[in-house]
Amino acid sequence: MPFKLFEVDKEIPDREKHIYVKDTDDPVEHIPKCNTKTIPGCMTERGCAFAGVKGVITGAVKDVVHVVHSPVGCTTYGCGSKRYPTSPDLPNGEKFPVENFNLKYIMGTDLKESDVVFGGMKKLRQSILEAAKEFPYVNAIYTYATCTTGLIGDDMEAVAKELSEEIGKDVITFNAPGFSGPTQSKGHHVGNLTLFNHLVGTKEPPETTPYDINLIGEYNIDGDLWVLKPYFEEMGINILSTFTGDCSHDEICWMHRAKLSLVRCQRSATYIAELIEEKYGVPYIKVDFFGPKYCAENLRALGKYFGKEAEAEKVIESRMKQIQPELDFYREKLEGKTVWVFSGGPKNWHIPQPLEEHLGMKTVAVSTMFEHEDGYEKIKERVGEGTVIIDDPNSLELEEIIEDYKPDIILSGIKEKYIAHKMGTPCMLIHSYENGPYMGFEGFINLARDIYASIYSPVWNMVEFKDEIREEE
Ligand code: SF4
């Protein structure tokens, strides 16, 4: 049975079920155990369900203010967002007055002991009214339950309903306290359901075309959306709504009017695509725009759907012509280098193959904090023999993986980056990116450039303790 117990996990043998080494002869159902509570004793890298809503789903909306109903800690945590830049353009032609408002502001109810004892609804009411007064130009107010308010049982929905009428704007409550699921994935689900139930179908778009799409699960990380958008425009396809990169509150309200939904981040946002299909009959397809091959394949699929095959070919041809010389350069430099991909969701199955196919890199390890069975099946399909696949790795395992598998580079998040650097291993951000965007044809060149710059940085030759680490091995 190709499951593996790391040395550091000797005292927590249950970890073995979460670590799988790819063996092609294995039955399909052999994948890491996942989407379960972190095993006590593990120093997990996971985020909470509240983080799943605010940090992933709603944090990218450009014209709303967030009120976190919590002691100040969760609000501070909710403030740290991914790099989701936003443009000031609103669908009605007006400009939103503050650039990147979504990255700059968050409000909280700052609950204290007496609120826990006597209830926090009064404070929530005050905070929402204050948010409406402080930011009169926002188009909605989103409020969030957290562990404390989930436990004391404040009726946030009632407050939101009452104030929505009083303020004259949508006030929406997201009920995903941190403890409500094993990972942030629970928050993604709650975020999808809440936005669907409260918003989709409540407004009509200013205009429609026969080529309107929803681009779902695209959060505009470091400008990804702004790379993809011109491809669609050149093909004559109109993005009616994004969910939720650089999107306005209203765009979510008219997602039911699209002719097709494309689902990019399939872990966090397939839920809403399914709901829209079920209720409004808008079909959806799963897409992937990481790397030239997947990008071309998916543009072709989109072209075929709308009868715009020639337009798709034109986009592909022009971009390949543009990137080929740089792609050749980076392939020469990165051929044979090994990589450990430690991303949150689908990047784990989207990235290994483009890295191998276009840059000649080999994936030796893949890990995620909140993937589900279907995601692990795809990861297993797309990595080579012997690749270790780890669910919810703990901090000590991170060190053992670096020592055992010696990746030339790790693509991960900020929490892991400095552990790796302390061990003398290049590590760059794949969640929020280093110098993105990384999506699309041009984005893949940015990714290759950042990998190249990290691996070839002269700093690794100056790390004094690196030799000591290697000697200890
Ligand atoms: S919601 Fe709970 S788990 Fe999440 S930051 Fe707040 S206290 Fe921590």
Residues whose N, C-alpha, C, O or C-beta is under 5 A from the ligand:
A	BS01	SF4	C48 F50 C74 Y77 T146 C147 P177 G178 F179
